[in-house]
Amino acid sequence: MSKYIVTGGAGFIGSNIVAALNARGEDDLLVVDILGKDEKWKNLVGLRYADYLEGDAFRFALQNDTLGKVDAVFHMGACSATTETDASYLVDNNYRFTRDLCEWCLRNGVRFIYASSGATYGDGALGYSDDDEMTWKLKPLNMYGYSKHMFDLWALRQELQNEIVGLKFFNVYGPREDHKGDMRSVVHKAFGQIQQTGVVKLFKSYNPDYKDGEQVRDFVYVKDAVEVCLHFAEHRRSSGIFNVGTGTCRTWLDLARATFAALGREPKIEYIDMPETLRAKYQYRTEADITKLRRAGFDQPMTTLEDGVRDYVKSWLT
């Protein structure tokens, strides 16, 4: 079969992994996804891969052990909607399927690299350390985050820290996220708002410790996230659960201003009410502790917010 399997391979991070592997001369790839009726298929245009399977067909092949010899699996396939309320669907798709695929990889000696999420940290009251002991104490704010947390905990219970790699992606932005609807990055949304109205709208703050627009996130460019994935595919002695961010938090204002700057325009920013349904589950600060990632040998510098937004806007959005 294929040398690499990329689940969620038509999605945001997955399609960028396929593109990065292509750039390294690799096209012996099996892409797995559920294309459905949206525009996600466009992410595959121009990419090279040996075969494609829809999610159900891949699951059947997995259950019947017909996938053959594979070197590594990049498991990016999941429901990533933080607003999804169907808990049963999230448990099956994000936890059970991940577990089945992981167990197949372990039985067949295949490197398994999967996407966890910064959403597992909840409101951040316990900090953002990816230390194994801290993982047991986390309390995600939404079912998406909990579905990711469920697998992290299972992996720890099975003592798989030295065999598989889990990546807790923070706020990733960049090319090939056009299909994500409301789950698109604010860079993508801000670009569209500027083009249409000349104004970027940000949520007001409902926390007295943060002024409007000064809520902070760890924004990581997708190209850096992909480099982390490839690093662990190449360095198989390093395993565990790792944060993937820049290690430096920035405000939504910084992001909006960077988008205006990339377009050569003066910032015009307005503040709007946050939907009631989000207020109780809103994270006011996220910042990845990437000490463990650095100790694992990933020493490439992370792209600054300004450089990442400029590259994204000029090389993709325009």
Secondary structure, DSSP 8 states (H G I E B T S, - for coil): --SEEEETTTSHHHHHHHHHHHHTT---EEEEE--TTSSGGGGGTT---SEEEEHHHHHHHHHTT-----SEEEE--S---TT---HHHHIIIIIIHHHHHHHHHHHHT-EEEEE--GGGGTTSTT-----HHHHTT---SSHHHHHHHHHHHHHHHTT-TTT-EEEEE-EEE-SS-GGGGGGS-HHHHHHHHHHHHS-EEEE---STTS-TT--EE-EEEHHHHHHHHHHHHH-TT--EEEEES-S--EEHHHHHHHHHHHTT----EEEE---HHHHTT--SB-----HHHHHTT-------HHHHHHHHIIIII-
